């Protein structure tokens, strides 16, 4: 045999599909794990759809605060649907394959909805600042046209930030046989590390997206609440101070639920490579699944108008 025939020189290779592991080390009990995952997906979709219906069908909720809450619920629905098909396919049917291009599409939408959620939480903090600092002109500042423009800006920001990501992955050369993903979905940090090429551009661009979206958003949210606290402390009546702060509790909880797992996951992917794969996988699941589950619960418990509107819809559905 000629030396040139003893091997195949592959100058550029991309796997036709990736193999999703699911939860590393727990493959044997995926059937049992699928039950709490299915329950979480059900709660997330049901709760957020109920919020959307409640705001749409209740005229008294046609206010800026609840419009922004609808944006949050819609983003949570999108984030949930981004991971649901592949996650349940792995856990229910042990179907682990996802084509290369489908993986890139899922990656784009997954990260886009994550950026949108960060942006919506920032917009909600601005809404609380306007409502507390200038309550008499609240409706005049946040008109329907302004809210629509904010919503469009949120979508445009996420789309522009994440549009290059699939193409940055597409240009990479991958190693044959190295197509195992540590999750049941396509996560940018996971996919790019399967390449045999230099991924420094991907790393730097990923860091840029994280800092320019979640990093800036979190700082601006902290700034908003610093200003809100300064205004609230200046209120004469303790009752007014308490009432003003109570309107922020739900949003503060939603911010913690989203940003704490997000920051933890970013730190682990950059500095925690020595950690077991199961730790990184579980943190990613918490980041992507817990906010859509908890946000409807938080707002239904802390917001009486939302809770009553959701209960009315459920009663109508039950009677129907």
Buried (B, 14 or more C-beta within 10 A) or exposed (E): EEEEEEEEEEEEBBBEBBEBBBBBEBBEEBEEBBEEBBEBBEBBBEBBBBBBBBBBEBEEBEBBBBBBBBBBBBBBBBBBBBBBBBBBBBBEEEEBBBEBEBBBBBBBBBBBBBBBBBBBBBBBBBBBBBBBBEEEEBEEBBEEEEBEEBBEEBBEBBEEBBEBBBEBBEEBEBEEEEBBBBBBBBBBBBBBBBBEBEBEBBBEBBEEBBEEBBBBBBEBBEEBBEBBBEBBEEBEEEEEBEEBBEBBEBBBBBBEBBBEBBBBBBEBBEEBEEEEBBEBBBBBBBBBBBBBBBBBBBBBEBBEBBBBBBEBBBEEEEEE
